[in-house]
Amino acid sequence: MGMLTAPKAAAAVGRAERLILTATFVTWLGTSIHATAAALLLIRTEHTSASVGWLFIMVAAPQALLSYTFGRLADRLDRRTLCVACDLVSFVAALALPIALAAGADISQAVYITSFVLASIFAMYVPAVSALIKERVAADRLPRFSGNFEIAVQSGTLLSTAIGGFAVQLVGTTPVFIFNAFTYLVSGLLLFTIRRRSAAVTPVPAVTPAPDVPAEPGKAAAQSVPAPVARIGILYALGGGILTVTNTLIVVLVIQTYAQGAAVLGVVDSLAGVGVLLAAVLYRWATTRFDQLWIAVTGYLGCAALVVLYPMFGIVALAFLYTAGSAGFGIGRVAARTMLLTATTDQNVGRVFGTTNAAGLAFSVVATLAITYVTDRAGIGIGYAMFAAVIAGVTIVAAATLRSADHRFPPLLPEGAR
């Protein structure tokens, strides 16, 4: 295929970005709807927070074990093809669950096994789609795209609980699981329509100046001193741990502690989606004014402060607190993703995100086991207090190691000023 003219190439890149964002939203919507419906099914069947915790561990474990290896593959193979293949295989695997339940299979076993298989496929999808982003999005567009990507991920994740909660209450779990299967098919078709790489604009490589070269006015974003990828990865991986534990505890808090139904759980999490959208607005404002590391730390610590309050004031207050906490989490996660994408190259991005995802999910397993153990024995309030302490502790330690090494993450100029 021949080279595109500049206007057509720019249009192809913009189209690729829109398709990736749409596919991302659809994929995370389906994945999280499955998790919500599965969690509701298990807690109604087994009546313990540990059963929900084990579900998310079954989701996290294969990703923790396989993400590094799959990330290396994503650096060697065509990323677009890998993403499409993952979506199509996930469609088949997700469809197997309602079929198994209709055939009279054991509920817990069917849910655990299907969740494990889908998570194993997802271990390939996450580094592959991260590599696809690095491949198709120019360096000067990464901050804005990173924010939009996280909006797509978190909006899909949080909206899924609203859709899943209402749908389970209205029509039962089987139609919800079928809907989830078809979201993978839609995502795969969207990614398939992206042009092959040879027809797109070659990505702009990240600039890596010498540490002692001062940034020129107007070029602060491009000339920041690169920090060690592993240290930035700690902050990014923390976001995955926060999401896993939050998904576990919120089901227990709403369904058991506050004795509400699946529809109320859906309302709480749908309002949290407003928090993620607020995070996007705040990030776009903050990223032109404040240090990227400062944004990430402020967001995570704000989330930790609000987490402690979730079980204290009742279901109405929880809706607003959860919205604000999601905003803190969202802005911290977006800033961490931006730093990590900037620090990687097109050749190692799959491996970096695979490794980071594996570490984050391994952390999620440990944190979920520990916090659900404490929750079942000491109460939901102590569980959330422990959760907040973990968020704050990891954030402070990671930020201190980056600051002690004198790494800088200066504000980014607005696109029109570049």
Protein Blocks (a to p, Z undefined) as FASTA:
>chain_A
ZZddfklmmmmmmmmmmmmmmmmmmmmmmmmmmmmmmmmmmmmmnopaklmmmmmmmmmm
mmmmmmmmmmmmmmmmcfklmmmmmmmmmmmmmmmmmmmmmnopafklmmmmmmmmmmmm
mmmmmmmmmmmmmmmmcfklmmmmmmmmmmmmmmmmmmmmmmmmmmmmmnojklmmmmmm
mmmmmmmmmmmmpccfklmccddddddddfklccdehilmmmcccddfklmmmmmmmmmm
mmmmmmmmmmmmmmmmnopafklmmmmmmmmmmmmmmmmmmmmmmmmmbcfklmmmmmmm
mmmmmmmmmmmnojklmmmmmmmmmmmmmmmmmmmmmmmmmmpcfklmmmmmmmmmmmmm
mmmmmmmmmmmmmmmmnojklmmmmmmmmmmmmmmmmmmmmmmnopacdddddfklZZ
